[in-house]
Amino acid sequence: MNKPLLYVFILAFVTSCGTEIKKSPNVFFAGEILNPTSEYVVLYKDEVVIDSAKLTDDNRFSIQLKSAAEGLYHFDHQPELQYVYLEQGDSLMIRLNTEDFDESLIFSGRGKEINNFLLELFLSTEEEIPTIYSYSHLDPSAFAHKIDSLRQLRTTILDVLSKEVKLSDNAVTMAQTSIDYNYYTYKEKYPFWNRRVSGSNSIPKLDKDFYSYRKNVDYNLDELAYHRYYYNFLKTHFDNLAYMGCADNCQGQHFEIVEDKLHFNQHKLKLIDSLVTSKSIRDNLFRSVALYYLINVHDTEENIKEFISDFHKYSSNNKHISEIEAIYEGVKNMQPNKKLPQVLVYDNGENKISLREIAEKEENAVFYFWSGTQKQHFKNIIKRVNELEKLNPQYTFIGINCNTEMMRWQSMLITNNLDLDYQFRTDDFENLKYTLVIGGLNKGIITKNGLIVDAYADLYRSF
């Protein structure tokens, strides 16, 4: 986001009528959703559902709370979500178009100022990531100067807003935390970005002040356990600590650290256990490490078993344990030469059929996945499948749609001239995701006579 736009943003707040005093303990949250992708809007505090509302015929909703703890919430309109900051007395309205969910979102009404600030911060930081990455070729002091300047610019905007609009202390703290941890994350990533762009085999030498902010990091801020920037910082920070710890005390060489995924992720588990005491934050961080390892590493069964043993040792009462166990079972069942699981999907006639049965009908098959709500991905994946069918005529490509309503799914099949005999759908993507260990929709599963050849193929890299 360029500076002129930032200052237009400041002026918009300065001229707003945001000094209205909040009197009622009630909170009113309502709005309009264009091109809805679900019938409901669900309001969450952390992982707990606070309330929900069904869209009316004109795509509007309203939620009224008799009282609400001040803080960060998020609203969910499947498959998208966004944060909202609520205080007693708020009468907050939103308007958005699901075809451009975040960019079209507008807050109005009492409470709009802090929410538009947080939204603008989110959009601008998403926009600036390529620019930040382009700075990573700089030496550490020059990179730090760039990051500190951007952080100060955002802080100045917040200072202007808080002087012109009556914001609560908690709202200002939340906004400042969003700014700080977002830019701290860039510094955690810098050594690895720099090594990548420079082509070096080692990370750059950092001066003693580069990570000076770390002395103020609190690993146990329960109120920020589900805060986007705080949580992302912690994940990146523990990646960094584990790498540096291995470089100093374990294998030592970059390629050895990168290749030994089991050891690296075990190291992260140990660090989290030693530094984090908050139950909620521990659970979430342990879950993050486990999900990454199980879904992305594709290690041997022996190594996976050892990792899960360590996971239970450090986090035996993790609230996400059932999810981790479900994925672990999925990983064990998706090994080469095993039969595809008996997970059920629907064909075009709404008949149930198992993926195993579908796979056993084809000598060589590739299962791929798409969603009706991710239109650009759908276009890209269909284009890619068409290319692969020409390049690899020995394979039958079979599409599995994830959670698109039947009539819309059928319409998309006909509109895009897809072969109805090789298209199926699920209305239970959670079960499909865990059973087949789906980490992203570019995934492909290659089978031969119903047996798994490669459960973790990538449609853009594996052919």
Secondary structure, DSSP 8 states (H G I E B T S, - for coil): --HHHHHHHHHHHHTS--------S-EEEEEEEES-SSSEEEEEETTEEEEEEE--TTSEEEEEES---SEEEEEEETTEEEEEEE-TT-EEEEEEEGGGHHHH-EEEEETHHHHHHHHHHHHHHHHHHHHHHHGGGS-HHHHHHHHHHHHHHHHHHHHHHHHHS---HHHHHHHHHHHHHHHHHHHHHHHHHHHHHHT-SS-----TTTTGGGGG--TT-GGGTT-HHHHHHHHHHHHHHHHHHHHHHS--SHHHHHH-HHHHHHHHHHHHHHH---HHHHHHHHHHHHHHIIIII---HHHHHHHHHHHHHH-TT-TTHHHHHHHHHHHHHTSTTSB----EEE-TTS-EEEHHHHHHT-SEEEEEEE-TT-HHHHHHHHHHHHHHHHH-TTSEEEEEEES--HHHHHHHHHHTT--GGGEEEES-HHHHHHHHT-SSTTEEEEEETTEEEEEEEETTT--
